[in-house]
């Protein structure tokens, strides 16, 4: 149902269009089983970002404050992209592997988490 | 002939409908342009009965008396260093949340009730809105005057209006009220006067005011009491306004029900911040959030909705979810604030053993199982000099704007992720309640000013955290970070040291 309004056809500026992010798109990542990180984390990433850069640099910069991270082997992690199982390749860009603006990446690791 | 004195009813009549007139050269639709577009049908404005019949002259007299009392207490508190009488400086963080988050809403309410006092077509309701508008301005002022005293001694409350417009957690209350004031007059009344003031306000005021009383904060207690007689008038206005709409036309029932569903959920999510304050920020606890929810919503609200059933109104959708979540949301909210204390104008801290025991007792089904270990880990890390802070920025709910920390009702270990598509873009929400609200009016919520996204668009002072904090006007190293090691803690300890009795001579000699 459209918003009730004085003038028919009400609409306004969509504030988070991908064009507003200077070449990046927003990507949310969440390490399942580790809700000591209160929520998923928002990242502005160009679609060309190789998936390998995410796992080798970006995720460690975010999650290594948790002592569990040292034991995590991301090569055995299970990945989910926007609600679907996902088998990303390290060398390819995230954009070409289906990651779009405001996509959500969730991943499960061993150890599975204690918090 | 001696002048006859009017009785109250006559006086009220002259002061309200007596001041109204029938327009002769303008149409009513032009004079009241907001009255019809929401689809609400009112056939007889004269059927509105003001439950209080308060006239302006009596109102001024009554309020002036309350003002005198309030300012006498504030003066005496200032002269007697009342800030030293609170239980602990940690308590002040509840007051900080109040002035940063709630006081600006009082001002917004003042403005919008003034708008209603102009734009509601019935004279009786306009006068009620006029008085409430003045009440809200008074609440805003008294809160500022009270808290300005604390501002001389504590951090984080020096620029609350600026912070309200910018800080990530304050976008939660700000966007709540922006949502209401950009709705039509009847949705606003249902949202603020009914869903918030009538159904949920006890959950805001009682814990804050009882919390203040338990923790030696007489200043806050005083403005609370000064506001309370107004609040009961506001609550009654909310209930009567909703009843009036329901009685005027059957077609109003589904519209009002939709607003009740929406604003119950909006208000409930907003109260998460208060809930956290109750369970975590009060050194002396009043009651737990779960207990408050049972008393002030499940029991009182249950009776209210049973009463409204005769109009065809049912309990708000997702009230069952709120009930099911009550053992979780405060721990999840504290987790958010603990994660991001470096970017907030309130302190958090590690939960001590006594507090852990209280949480286990109050939340026997959830706390030990799902949250205690998290706090113990954090305490260990802090003791090793590695206090846990989240280096990323949180994903926010598109509707309530709270970081998406809430979990699935049937699985407290899994975050509740909901997503909608609109105009080719994805929109993430924290719950079925917020998703419904988005899906109903996507053209509205796709405009949301989400603080995290704004930072990444480069609209918040810069790309680094210190630059953004400067833009927030957070005095870094004082307003933010853990309470342990803060200037506020050091200052408080110094004051308390000065107040402790000197050690007896014998002890000192040993």
Interface residues (C-beta under 8 A of the other chain):
Chain A: X1 X2 X3 X4 X5 X6 X10 X11 X12 X13 X14 X15 X16 X17 X18 X20 X21 X22 X24 X26 X28 X30 X32 X33 X35 X36 X37 X38 X39 X40 X41 X42 X43 X44 X61 X62 X65 X66 X67 X82 X83 X100 X101 X102 X103 X104 X106 X114 X115
Chain B: X33 X34 X37 X38 X39 X184 X332 X335 X336 X338 X339 X340 X373 X374 X377 X378 X381 X386 X388 X389 X390 X391 X392 X393 X394 X395 X396 X403 X404 X405 X407 X413 X414 X415 X417 X419 X423 X425 X426 X427 X428 X440 X441 X443 X444 X446 X447 X448 X449 X450 X452 X453 X456 X457 X458
